[in-house]
């Protein structure tokens, strides 16, 4: 049996097609894993945001309370 150039090219095309299918198969798993990782990072960033914003909200409310308190004191002082 002799190998003609068309037979060799056909074999190479088949090999490339099989390798392309394998690569696409792996790409599907990589994309799914990246989606899972991005969801985990999003959840982690939300948790960090809540941890950081709680004290900031508390200090903001405390400052608002202090400003209101001092304004009321100043109004009472001006009335006298």
BAMARNU-229676 format. One record per residue: residue number from 1; chain; x, y, z of N, C-alpha, C, O in turn. Coordinates in Angstrom, 1 decimal, always signed. Example, Ala and Ser with C-alpha at 12.3 -4.5 7.8 and 13.67 -1.06 7.14 Angstrom:
2
<pt pos="1" unit="A" n_c1="+13.2" n_c2="-5.7" n_c3="+7.8" ca_c1="+12.3" ca_c2="-4.5" ca_c3="+7.8" c_c1="+13.2" c_c2="-3.3" c_c3="+7.8" o_c1="+14.2" o_c2="-3.3" o_c3="+8.5"/>
<pt pos="2" unit="A" n_c1="+12.8" n_c2="-2.2" n_c3="+7.1" ca_c1="+13.7" ca_c2="-1.1" ca_c3="+7.1" c_c1="+12.9" c_c2="+0.0" c_c3="+7.9" o_c1="+13.4" o_c2="+1.1" o_c3="+8.0"/>
***
This chain:
80
<pt pos="1" unit="A" n_c1="+0.8" n_c2="-1.2" n_c3="+0.0" ca_c1="+0.0" ca_c2="+0.0" ca_c3="+0.0" c_c1="+0.9" c_c2="+1.2" c_c3="+0.0" o_c1="+1.8" o_c2="+1.4" o_c3="+0.8"/>
<pt pos="2" unit="A" n_c1="+0.6" n_c2="+2.1" n_c3="-0.9" ca_c1="+1.4" ca_c2="+3.3" ca_c3="-1.0" c_c1="+0.6" c_c2="+4.5" c_c3="-0.5" o_c1="-0.6" o_c2="+4.5" o_c3="-0.6"/>
<pt pos="3" unit="A" n_c1="+1.3" n_c2="+5.4" n_c3="+0.1" ca_c1="+0.6" ca_c2="+6.6" ca_c3="+0.7" c_c1="+0.7" c_c2="+7.7" c_c3="-0.3" o_c1="+1.8" o_c2="+8.1" o_c3="-0.7"/>
<pt pos="4" unit="A" n_c1="-0.4" n_c2="+8.2" n_c3="-0.7" ca_c1="-0.4" ca_c2="+9.3" ca_c3="-1.6" c_c1="-0.6" c_c2="+10.6" c_c3="-0.8" o_c1="-1.0" o_c2="+10.6" o_c3="+0.4"/>
<pt pos="5" unit="A" n_c1="-0.1" n_c2="+11.7" n_c3="-1.3" ca_c1="-0.2" ca_c2="+13.0" ca_c3="-0.6" c_c1="-1.6" c_c2="+13.3" c_c3="-0.1" o_c1="-1.8" o_c2="+13.9" o_c3="+1.0"/>
<pt pos="6" unit="A" n_c1="-2.6" n_c2="+13.0" n_c3="-0.9" ca_c1="-4.0" ca_c2="+13.3" ca_c3="-0.5" c_c1="-4.4" c_c2="+12.4" c_c3="+0.7" o_c1="-5.1" o_c2="+12.9" o_c3="+1.6"/>
<pt pos="7" unit="A" n_c1="-3.9" n_c2="+11.2" n_c3="+0.8" ca_c1="-4.2" ca_c2="+10.3" ca_c3="+2.0" c_c1="-3.5" c_c2="+10.9" c_c3="+3.2" o_c1="-4.1" o_c2="+10.9" o_c3="+4.3"/>
<pt pos="8" unit="A" n_c1="-2.3" n_c2="+11.4" n_c3="+3.1" ca_c1="-1.6" ca_c2="+11.9" ca_c3="+4.2" c_c1="-2.3" c_c2="+13.2" c_c3="+4.7" o_c1="-2.5" o_c2="+13.4" o_c3="+5.9"/>
<pt pos="9" unit="A" n_c1="-2.7" n_c2="+14.0" n_c3="+3.8" ca_c1="-3.4" ca_c2="+15.3" ca_c3="+4.1" c_c1="-4.8" c_c2="+15.0" c_c3="+4.8" o_c1="-5.1" o_c2="+15.6" o_c3="+5.8"/>
<pt pos="10" unit="A" n_c1="-5.5" n_c2="+14.0" n_c3="+4.3" ca_c1="-6.7" ca_c2="+13.6" ca_c3="+4.9" c_c1="-6.5" c_c2="+13.1" c_c3="+6.4" o_c1="-7.3" o_c2="+13.4" o_c3="+7.3"/>
<pt pos="11" unit="A" n_c1="-5.4" n_c2="+12.3" n_c3="+6.6" ca_c1="-5.1" ca_c2="+11.8" ca_c3="+7.9" c_c1="-4.8" c_c2="+13.0" c_c3="+8.8" o_c1="-5.2" o_c2="+13.0" o_c3="+10.0"/>
<pt pos="12" unit="A" n_c1="-4.0" n_c2="+14.0" n_c3="+8.3" ca_c1="-3.7" ca_c2="+15.1" ca_c3="+9.1" c_c1="-4.9" c_c2="+15.9" c_c3="+9.5" o_c1="-5.1" o_c2="+16.4" o_c3="+10.6"/>
<pt pos="13" unit="A" n_c1="-5.8" n_c2="+16.1" n_c3="+8.5" ca_c1="-7.1" ca_c2="+16.8" ca_c3="+8.8" c_c1="-7.9" c_c2="+16.1" c_c3="+9.9" o_c1="-8.5" o_c2="+16.8" o_c3="+10.7"/>
<pt pos="14" unit="A" n_c1="-7.9" n_c2="+14.8" n_c3="+9.8" ca_c1="-8.7" ca_c2="+14.0" ca_c3="+10.8" c_c1="-8.0" c_c2="+14.2" c_c3="+12.2" o_c1="-8.7" o_c2="+14.4" o_c3="+13.2"/>
<pt pos="15" unit="A" n_c1="-6.7" n_c2="+14.1" n_c3="+12.2" ca_c1="-6.0" ca_c2="+14.3" ca_c3="+13.5" c_c1="-6.2" c_c2="+15.7" c_c3="+14.1" o_c1="-6.4" o_c2="+15.9" o_c3="+15.3"/>
<pt pos="16" unit="A" n_c1="-6.2" n_c2="+16.7" n_c3="+13.2" ca_c1="-6.5" ca_c2="+18.1" ca_c3="+13.7" c_c1="-7.9" c_c2="+18.2" c_c3="+14.2" o_c1="-8.1" o_c2="+18.9" o_c3="+15.2"/>
<pt pos="17" unit="A" n_c1="-8.8" n_c2="+17.6" n_c3="+13.5" ca_c1="-10.2" ca_c2="+17.7" ca_c3="+13.9" c_c1="-10.4" c_c2="+17.1" c_c3="+15.3" o_c1="-11.1" o_c2="+17.6" o_c3="+16.2"/>
<pt pos="18" unit="A" n_c1="-9.8" n_c2="+15.9" n_c3="+15.5" ca_c1="-9.9" ca_c2="+15.2" ca_c3="+16.8" c_c1="-9.2" c_c2="+16.1" c_c3="+17.9" o_c1="-9.8" o_c2="+16.2" o_c3="+19.0"/>
<pt pos="19" unit="A" n_c1="-8.1" n_c2="+16.7" n_c3="+17.6" ca_c1="-7.4" ca_c2="+17.5" ca_c3="+18.6" c_c1="-8.3" c_c2="+18.8" c_c3="+18.9" o_c1="-8.3" o_c2="+19.2" o_c3="+20.1"/>
<pt pos="20" unit="A" n_c1="-8.9" n_c2="+19.3" n_c3="+17.9" ca_c1="-9.7" ca_c2="+20.5" ca_c3="+18.1" c_c1="-11.0" c_c2="+20.2" c_c3="+19.0" o_c1="-11.4" o_c2="+21.0" o_c3="+19.8"/>
<pt pos="21" unit="A" n_c1="-11.5" n_c2="+19.0" n_c3="+18.8" ca_c1="-12.6" ca_c2="+18.6" ca_c3="+19.6" c_c1="-12.2" c_c2="+18.4" c_c3="+21.1" o_c1="-12.9" o_c2="+18.8" o_c3="+22.0"/>
<pt pos="22" unit="A" n_c1="-11.0" n_c2="+17.8" n_c3="+21.3" ca_c1="-10.5" ca_c2="+17.7" ca_c3="+22.6" c_c1="-10.2" c_c2="+19.0" c_c3="+23.3" o_c1="-10.6" o_c2="+19.2" o_c3="+24.4"/>
<pt pos="23" unit="A" n_c1="-9.7" n_c2="+20.0" n_c3="+22.5" ca_c1="-9.4" ca_c2="+21.3" ca_c3="+23.1" c_c1="-10.7" c_c2="+22.0" c_c3="+23.4" o_c1="-10.8" o_c2="+22.6" o_c3="+24.5"/>
<pt pos="24" unit="A" n_c1="-11.7" n_c2="+21.9" n_c3="+22.6" ca_c1="-13.0" ca_c2="+22.6" ca_c3="+22.9" c_c1="-13.7" c_c2="+21.9" c_c3="+24.1" o_c1="-14.3" o_c2="+22.6" o_c3="+24.9"/>
<pt pos="25" unit="A" n_c1="-13.5" n_c2="+20.6" n_c3="+24.2" ca_c1="-14.0" ca_c2="+19.9" ca_c3="+25.4" c_c1="-13.4" c_c2="+20.5" c_c3="+26.7" o_c1="-14.1" o_c2="+20.7" o_c3="+27.7"/>
<pt pos="26" unit="A" n_c1="-12.1" n_c2="+20.7" n_c3="+26.6" ca_c1="-11.4" ca_c2="+21.2" ca_c3="+27.8" c_c1="-11.8" c_c2="+22.7" c_c3="+28.0" o_c1="-11.9" o_c2="+23.1" o_c3="+29.2"/>
<pt pos="27" unit="A" n_c1="-12.0" n_c2="+23.4" n_c3="+27.0" ca_c1="-12.4" ca_c2="+24.8" ca_c3="+27.1" c_c1="-13.7" c_c2="+24.9" c_c3="+27.9" o_c1="-13.9" o_c2="+25.9" o_c3="+28.6"/>
<pt pos="28" unit="A" n_c1="-14.6" n_c2="+24.0" n_c3="+27.6" ca_c1="-15.9" ca_c2="+24.0" ca_c3="+28.3" c_c1="-15.7" c_c2="+23.9" c_c3="+29.8" o_c1="-16.4" o_c2="+24.6" o_c3="+30.5"/>
<pt pos="29" unit="A" n_c1="-14.9" n_c2="+23.0" n_c3="+30.2" ca_c1="-14.7" ca_c2="+22.8" ca_c3="+31.6" c_c1="-13.9" c_c2="+24.0" c_c3="+32.2" o_c1="-14.2" o_c2="+24.4" o_c3="+33.4"/>
<pt pos="30" unit="A" n_c1="-13.0" n_c2="+24.6" n_c3="+31.5" ca_c1="-12.3" ca_c2="+25.8" ca_c3="+32.0" c_c1="-13.3" c_c2="+27.0" c_c3="+32.2" o_c1="-13.2" o_c2="+27.7" o_c3="+33.2"/>
<pt pos="31" unit="A" n_c1="-14.2" n_c2="+27.2" n_c3="+31.3" ca_c1="-15.2" ca_c2="+28.2" ca_c3="+31.4" c_c1="-16.1" c_c2="+28.0" c_c3="+32.6" o_c1="-16.4" o_c2="+28.9" o_c3="+33.3"/>
<pt pos="32" unit="A" n_c1="-16.6" n_c2="+26.8" n_c3="+32.8" ca_c1="-17.4" ca_c2="+26.5" ca_c3="+33.9" c_c1="-16.7" c_c2="+26.7" c_c3="+35.2" o_c1="-17.3" o_c2="+27.3" o_c3="+36.1"/>
<pt pos="33" unit="A" n_c1="-15.4" n_c2="+26.3" n_c3="+35.3" ca_c1="-14.7" ca_c2="+26.6" ca_c3="+36.5" c_c1="-14.5" c_c2="+28.1" c_c3="+36.7" o_c1="-14.5" o_c2="+28.5" o_c3="+37.9"/>
<pt pos="34" unit="A" n_c1="-14.2" n_c2="+28.8" n_c3="+35.7" ca_c1="-14.1" ca_c2="+30.3" ca_c3="+35.8" c_c1="-15.3" c_c2="+30.9" c_c3="+36.3" o_c1="-15.3" o_c2="+31.9" o_c3="+37.1"/>
<pt pos="35" unit="A" n_c1="-16.5" n_c2="+30.4" n_c3="+35.8" ca_c1="-17.8" ca_c2="+31.0" ca_c3="+36.3" c_c1="-17.9" c_c2="+30.7" c_c3="+37.8" o_c1="-18.4" o_c2="+31.6" o_c3="+38.6"/>
<pt pos="36" unit="A" n_c1="-17.6" n_c2="+29.5" n_c3="+38.2" ca_c1="-17.6" ca_c2="+29.2" ca_c3="+39.7" c_c1="-16.7" c_c2="+30.1" c_c3="+40.5" o_c1="-17.1" o_c2="+30.6" o_c3="+41.6"/>
<pt pos="37" unit="A" n_c1="-15.5" n_c2="+30.3" n_c3="+40.0" ca_c1="-14.6" ca_c2="+31.1" ca_c3="+40.7" c_c1="-15.1" c_c2="+32.6" c_c3="+40.8" o_c1="-14.9" o_c2="+33.2" o_c3="+41.8"/>
<pt pos="38" unit="A" n_c1="-15.6" n_c2="+33.1" n_c3="+39.7" ca_c1="-16.1" ca_c2="+34.5" ca_c3="+39.7" c_c1="-17.3" c_c2="+34.6" c_c3="+40.6" o_c1="-17.4" o_c2="+35.7" o_c3="+41.3"/>
<pt pos="39" unit="A" n_c1="-18.1" n_c2="+33.6" n_c3="+40.8" ca_c1="-19.2" ca_c2="+33.7" ca_c3="+41.7" c_c1="-18.7" c_c2="+33.7" c_c3="+43.2" o_c1="-19.2" o_c2="+34.5" o_c3="+44.0"/>
<pt pos="40" unit="A" n_c1="-17.7" n_c2="+32.9" n_c3="+43.4" ca_c1="-17.1" ca_c2="+32.9" ca_c3="+44.8" c_c1="-16.4" c_c2="+34.2" c_c3="+45.1" o_c1="-16.6" o_c2="+34.7" o_c3="+46.2"/>
<pt pos="41" unit="A" n_c1="-15.7" n_c2="+34.8" n_c3="+44.1" ca_c1="-15.1" ca_c2="+36.1" ca_c3="+44.3" c_c1="-16.2" c_c2="+37.1" c_c3="+44.6" o_c1="-16.0" o_c2="+38.0" o_c3="+45.4"/>
<pt pos="42" unit="A" n_c1="-17.3" n_c2="+37.1" n_c3="+43.8" ca_c1="-18.4" ca_c2="+38.0" ca_c3="+44.0" c_c1="-19.0" c_c2="+37.9" c_c3="+45.4" o_c1="-19.2" o_c2="+38.9" o_c3="+46.1"/>
<pt pos="43" unit="A" n_c1="-19.2" n_c2="+36.7" n_c3="+45.9" ca_c1="-19.7" ca_c2="+36.5" ca_c3="+47.2" c_c1="-18.8" c_c2="+37.0" c_c3="+48.3" o_c1="-19.2" o_c2="+37.6" o_c3="+49.3"/>
<pt pos="44" unit="A" n_c1="-17.5" n_c2="+36.7" n_c3="+48.1" ca_c1="-16.5" ca_c2="+37.1" ca_c3="+49.0" c_c1="-16.4" c_c2="+38.7" c_c3="+49.1" o_c1="-16.3" o_c2="+39.3" o_c3="+50.1"/>
<pt pos="45" unit="A" n_c1="-16.5" n_c2="+39.3" n_c3="+47.9" ca_c1="-16.4" ca_c2="+40.8" ca_c3="+47.9" c_c1="-17.7" c_c2="+41.4" c_c3="+48.6" o_c1="-17.6" o_c2="+42.4" o_c3="+49.2"/>
<pt pos="46" unit="A" n_c1="-18.8" n_c2="+40.7" n_c3="+48.4" ca_c1="-20.0" ca_c2="+41.2" ca_c3="+49.1" c_c1="-19.8" c_c2="+41.1" c_c3="+50.6" o_c1="-20.2" o_c2="+42.0" o_c3="+51.3"/>
<pt pos="47" unit="A" n_c1="-19.3" n_c2="+40.0" n_c3="+51.1" ca_c1="-19.1" ca_c2="+39.8" ca_c3="+52.5" c_c1="-18.1" c_c2="+40.9" c_c3="+53.1" o_c1="-18.3" o_c2="+41.4" o_c3="+54.1"/>
<pt pos="48" unit="A" n_c1="-17.0" n_c2="+41.1" n_c3="+52.3" ca_c1="-16.0" ca_c2="+42.1" ca_c3="+52.7" c_c1="-16.6" c_c2="+43.5" c_c3="+52.8" o_c1="-16.4" o_c2="+44.3" o_c3="+53.7"/>
<pt pos="49" unit="A" n_c1="-17.5" n_c2="+43.7" n_c3="+51.8" ca_c1="-18.1" ca_c2="+45.0" ca_c3="+51.7" c_c1="-19.0" c_c2="+45.2" c_c3="+52.9" o_c1="-19.1" o_c2="+46.3" o_c3="+53.5"/>
<pt pos="50" unit="A" n_c1="-19.8" n_c2="+44.2" n_c3="+53.3" ca_c1="-20.7" ca_c2="+44.4" ca_c3="+54.4" c_c1="-19.9" c_c2="+44.5" c_c3="+55.7" o_c1="-20.3" o_c2="+45.3" o_c3="+56.6"/>
<pt pos="51" unit="A" n_c1="-18.7" n_c2="+43.8" n_c3="+55.8" ca_c1="-17.9" ca_c2="+43.9" ca_c3="+57.0" c_c1="-17.3" c_c2="+45.3" c_c3="+57.1" o_c1="-17.2" o_c2="+45.9" o_c3="+58.2"/>
<pt pos="52" unit="A" n_c1="-17.0" n_c2="+45.9" n_c3="+56.0" ca_c1="-16.4" ca_c2="+47.2" ca_c3="+56.0" c_c1="-17.4" c_c2="+48.3" c_c3="+56.2" o_c1="-17.2" o_c2="+49.3" o_c3="+56.8"/>
<pt pos="53" unit="A" n_c1="-18.6" n_c2="+48.1" n_c3="+55.6" ca_c1="-19.6" ca_c2="+49.2" ca_c3="+55.7" c_c1="-20.4" c_c2="+49.3" c_c3="+57.0" o_c1="-20.9" o_c2="+50.3" o_c3="+57.3"/>
<pt pos="54" unit="A" n_c1="-20.5" n_c2="+48.2" n_c3="+57.7" ca_c1="-21.2" ca_c2="+48.2" ca_c3="+59.0" c_c1="-20.5" c_c2="+49.2" c_c3="+59.9" o_c1="-21.3" o_c2="+50.1" o_c3="+60.5"/>
<pt pos="55" unit="A" n_c1="-19.2" n_c2="+49.2" n_c3="+60.2" ca_c1="-18.7" ca_c2="+50.2" ca_c3="+61.1" c_c1="-18.8" c_c2="+51.6" c_c3="+60.5" o_c1="-19.0" o_c2="+52.5" o_c3="+61.3"/>
<pt pos="56" unit="A" n_c1="-18.6" n_c2="+51.7" n_c3="+59.2" ca_c1="-18.8" ca_c2="+53.1" ca_c3="+58.6" c_c1="-20.2" c_c2="+53.6" c_c3="+58.8" o_c1="-20.4" o_c2="+54.8" o_c3="+59.1"/>
<pt pos="57" unit="A" n_c1="-21.2" n_c2="+52.8" n_c3="+58.6" ca_c1="-22.6" ca_c2="+53.2" ca_c3="+58.8" c_c1="-22.8" c_c2="+53.6" c_c3="+60.3" o_c1="-23.5" o_c2="+54.6" o_c3="+60.6"/>
<pt pos="58" unit="A" n_c1="-22.2" n_c2="+52.8" n_c3="+61.2" ca_c1="-22.4" ca_c2="+53.1" ca_c3="+62.6" c_c1="-21.7" c_c2="+54.4" c_c3="+63.0" o_c1="-22.3" o_c2="+55.2" o_c3="+63.7"/>
<pt pos="59" unit="A" n_c1="-20.5" n_c2="+54.7" n_c3="+62.5" ca_c1="-19.9" ca_c2="+56.0" ca_c3="+62.7" c_c1="-20.6" c_c2="+57.1" c_c3="+62.1" o_c1="-20.7" o_c2="+58.2" o_c3="+62.7"/>
<pt pos="60" unit="A" n_c1="-21.2" n_c2="+56.9" n_c3="+60.9" ca_c1="-22.0" ca_c2="+57.9" ca_c3="+60.3" c_c1="-23.2" c_c2="+58.3" c_c3="+61.1" o_c1="-23.5" o_c2="+59.5" o_c3="+61.3"/>
<pt pos="61" unit="A" n_c1="-23.9" n_c2="+57.3" n_c3="+61.6" ca_c1="-25.1" ca_c2="+57.5" ca_c3="+62.5" c_c1="-24.7" c_c2="+58.2" c_c3="+63.8" o_c1="-25.4" o_c2="+59.1" o_c3="+64.2"/>
<pt pos="62" unit="A" n_c1="-23.5" n_c2="+57.8" n_c3="+64.3" ca_c1="-23.1" ca_c2="+58.4" ca_c3="+65.6" c_c1="-22.7" c_c2="+59.9" c_c3="+65.3" o_c1="-23.1" o_c2="+60.8" o_c3="+66.1"/>
<pt pos="63" unit="A" n_c1="-22.1" n_c2="+60.2" n_c3="+64.2" ca_c1="-21.8" ca_c2="+61.6" ca_c3="+63.9" c_c1="-23.1" c_c2="+62.4" c_c3="+63.6" o_c1="-23.2" o_c2="+63.5" o_c3="+64.1"/>
<pt pos="64" unit="A" n_c1="-24.0" n_c2="+61.8" n_c3="+62.9" ca_c1="-25.3" ca_c2="+62.5" ca_c3="+62.7" c_c1="-26.0" c_c2="+62.8" c_c3="+64.1" o_c1="-26.5" o_c2="+63.9" o_c3="+64.3"/>
<pt pos="65" unit="A" n_c1="-26.0" n_c2="+61.8" n_c3="+65.0" ca_c1="-26.5" ca_c2="+62.0" ca_c3="+66.3" c_c1="-25.8" c_c2="+63.1" c_c3="+67.1" o_c1="-26.5" o_c2="+63.9" o_c3="+67.7"/>
<pt pos="66" unit="A" n_c1="-24.5" n_c2="+63.1" n_c3="+67.0" ca_c1="-23.7" ca_c2="+64.2" ca_c3="+67.7" c_c1="-24.0" c_c2="+65.6" c_c3="+67.1" o_c1="-24.2" o_c2="+66.5" o_c3="+67.8"/>
<pt pos="67" unit="A" n_c1="-24.1" n_c2="+65.7" n_c3="+65.8" ca_c1="-24.4" ca_c2="+66.9" ca_c3="+65.1" c_c1="-25.8" c_c2="+67.4" c_c3="+65.6" o_c1="-25.9" o_c2="+68.6" o_c3="+65.9"/>
<pt pos="68" unit="A" n_c1="-26.7" n_c2="+66.6" n_c3="+65.5" ca_c1="-28.1" ca_c2="+66.9" ca_c3="+65.9" c_c1="-28.1" c_c2="+67.4" c_c3="+67.4" o_c1="-28.8" o_c2="+68.3" o_c3="+67.8"/>
<pt pos="69" unit="A" n_c1="-27.4" n_c2="+66.6" n_c3="+68.2" ca_c1="-27.3" ca_c2="+66.9" ca_c3="+69.7" c_c1="-26.7" c_c2="+68.3" c_c3="+69.9" o_c1="-27.2" o_c2="+69.1" o_c3="+70.7"/>
<pt pos="70" unit="A" n_c1="-25.6" n_c2="+68.6" n_c3="+69.2" ca_c1="-24.9" ca_c2="+69.9" ca_c3="+69.4" c_c1="-25.8" c_c2="+71.0" c_c3="+68.8" o_c1="-25.8" o_c2="+72.2" o_c3="+69.3"/>
<pt pos="71" unit="A" n_c1="-26.5" n_c2="+70.8" n_c3="+67.7" ca_c1="-27.4" ca_c2="+71.8" ca_c3="+67.1" c_c1="-28.5" c_c2="+72.1" c_c3="+68.1" o_c1="-28.9" o_c2="+73.3" o_c3="+68.2"/>
<pt pos="72" unit="A" n_c1="-29.1" n_c2="+71.1" n_c3="+68.7" ca_c1="-30.1" ca_c2="+71.4" ca_c3="+69.7" c_c1="-29.6" c_c2="+72.1" c_c3="+70.9" o_c1="-30.3" o_c2="+73.0" o_c3="+71.4"/>
<pt pos="73" unit="A" n_c1="-28.4" n_c2="+71.8" n_c3="+71.3" ca_c1="-27.8" ca_c2="+72.5" ca_c3="+72.4" c_c1="-27.5" c_c2="+74.0" c_c3="+72.0" o_c1="-27.8" o_c2="+74.9" o_c3="+72.8"/>
<pt pos="74" unit="A" n_c1="-27.1" n_c2="+74.2" n_c3="+70.8" ca_c1="-26.8" ca_c2="+75.6" ca_c3="+70.3" c_c1="-28.1" c_c2="+76.3" c_c3="+70.2" o_c1="-28.1" o_c2="+77.5" o_c3="+70.6"/>
<pt pos="75" unit="A" n_c1="-29.2" n_c2="+75.7" n_c3="+69.8" ca_c1="-30.5" ca_c2="+76.4" ca_c3="+69.7" c_c1="-31.0" c_c2="+76.8" c_c3="+71.1" o_c1="-31.5" o_c2="+77.9" o_c3="+71.3"/>
<pt pos="76" unit="A" n_c1="-30.8" n_c2="+75.9" n_c3="+72.1" ca_c1="-31.3" ca_c2="+76.2" ca_c3="+73.4" c_c1="-30.4" c_c2="+77.3" c_c3="+74.0" o_c1="-30.9" o_c2="+78.2" o_c3="+74.7"/>
<pt pos="77" unit="A" n_c1="-29.1" n_c2="+77.3" n_c3="+73.7" ca_c1="-28.2" ca_c2="+78.3" ca_c3="+74.2" c_c1="-28.6" c_c2="+79.7" c_c3="+73.6" o_c1="-28.5" o_c2="+80.7" o_c3="+74.3"/>
<pt pos="78" unit="A" n_c1="-28.9" n_c2="+79.7" n_c3="+72.3" ca_c1="-29.3" ca_c2="+81.0" ca_c3="+71.6" c_c1="-30.6" c_c2="+81.6" c_c3="+72.2" o_c1="-30.7" o_c2="+82.8" o_c3="+72.2"/>
<pt pos="79" unit="A" n_c1="-31.5" n_c2="+80.7" n_c3="+72.5" ca_c1="-32.8" ca_c2="+81.2" ca_c3="+73.1" c_c1="-32.6" c_c2="+81.8" c_c3="+74.4" o_c1="-33.4" o_c2="+82.8" o_c3="+74.7"/>
<pt pos="80" unit="A" n_c1="-31.7" n_c2="+81.4" n_c3="+75.2" ca_c1="-31.5" ca_c2="+82.0" ca_c3="+76.5" c_c1="-30.9" c_c2="+83.3" c_c3="+76.3" o_c1="-30.6" o_c2="+84.0" o_c3="+77.3"/>
***
